[in-house]
C-alpha cells in the first residue's frame, strides 16, 4: 500500500525541481507570459516562509488567481506545465493539512 505524501514531504520532494525550473521558465516564457514573473515572486515568498513554518494561505490564493487555478497556457513547454502541476499539488496538500 502506497503512502500519500504530506505537504512538507511534497515540498521537500518538489522544492529542488521548482528552484531549478521557476527561474528558467521566467526567463524563457516571461516575455510572452508576464504573469509568470508574478508566479516567480510568489514562489520566492513561499521559499522564505516555508523555512519559517509561516502560514502560506495568501500565497497559494495569489497563485491560484495569477494562474487561473494552475491552467497551463497552450503555447508553453513541458517545464512550464510541470511547475504549475507541482505548485498545484503543494497547494492542494497544504489545504488538506490545514
Secondary structure, DSSP 4 states (H G I P E B T S, - for coil): -PPPPPHHHHHHHHHHHHHHHHHHHHHHHTTT-THHHHHHHHHHHHHHHHHTT---HHHHHHHHHHHTTTPPPTT--HHHHHHHHHHHHHHHHHHHH-
